[in-house]
């Protein structure tokens, strides 16, 4: 029961500010199999720590809410 609740609530807890900024960077990245996102650039754009930015992207990706990409420091 707890797993069902987690899977329902977790997508609602995604950091939309980080994901929107990350997607903007993703769209401007050179087209390769896995475009790269700079965590420093994302951190500057959002005011969040690079670790928080990384975690938001990884979590969204695992839920199928963000495309595959490379994350660079």
C-alpha positions in Angstrom: 0.0 0.0 0.0 2.8 2.4 0.9 4.5 1.8 -2.5 1.3 2.7 -4.3 1.1 5.9 -2.3 4.7 6.7 -3.0 4.3 6.2 -6.8 1.3 8.4 -6.8 2.7 11.3 -4.8 6.4 11.3 -5.9 5.7 12.8 -9.4 4.0 15.7 -7.7 7.1 16.4 -5.7 9.4 17.0 -8.6 11.2 20.3 -8.6 9.6 22.0 -11.6 11.9 25.0 -11.6 15.0 22.8 -11.9 13.4 20.7 -14.6 12.2 23.6 -16.7 15.7 25.2 -16.6 17.3 21.8 -17.3 15.1 21.2 -20.2 16.0 24.6 -21.7 19.7 23.7 -21.4 19.0 20.3 -22.8 17.3 21.8 -25.9 20.3 24.1 -26.6 22.9 21.3 -26.1 24.7 20.0 -29.2 22.7 17.1 -30.7 24.3 13.8 -29.7 22.9 10.5 -28.5 22.9 11.9 -25.0 23.1 15.7 -24.8 25.0 17.1 -21.9 23.7 19.4 -19.1 26.1 21.4 -17.0 25.1 21.2 -13.4 27.0 24.5 -12.6 25.0 26.3 -15.3 21.8 24.8 -14.0 22.7 25.7 -10.4 23.3 29.3 -11.4 20.0 29.5 -13.3 17.9 28.1 -10.5 19.8 29.1 -7.3 19.8 25.4 -6.2 22.9 23.4 -5.4 24.4 21.2 -8.1 23.5 18.1 -6.0 19.8 19.2 -5.8 19.8 19.8 -9.5 21.3 16.4 -10.2 18.9 14.6 -7.9 15.9 16.3 -9.5 17.0 15.3 -13.0 17.8 11.7 -12.0 14.5 11.3 -10.2 12.5 12.8 -13.0 14.4 10.6 -15.5 13.7 7.5 -13.5 10.0 8.3 -13.5 10.1 8.9 -17.3 9.5 12.6 -17.0 12.9 13.8 -18.3 14.9 12.6 -21.3 18.2 10.7 -21.1 21.2 13.1 -20.9 24.7 13.4 -19.5 25.3 15.4 -16.4 28.6 17.3 -16.1 29.9 19.2 -13.0 
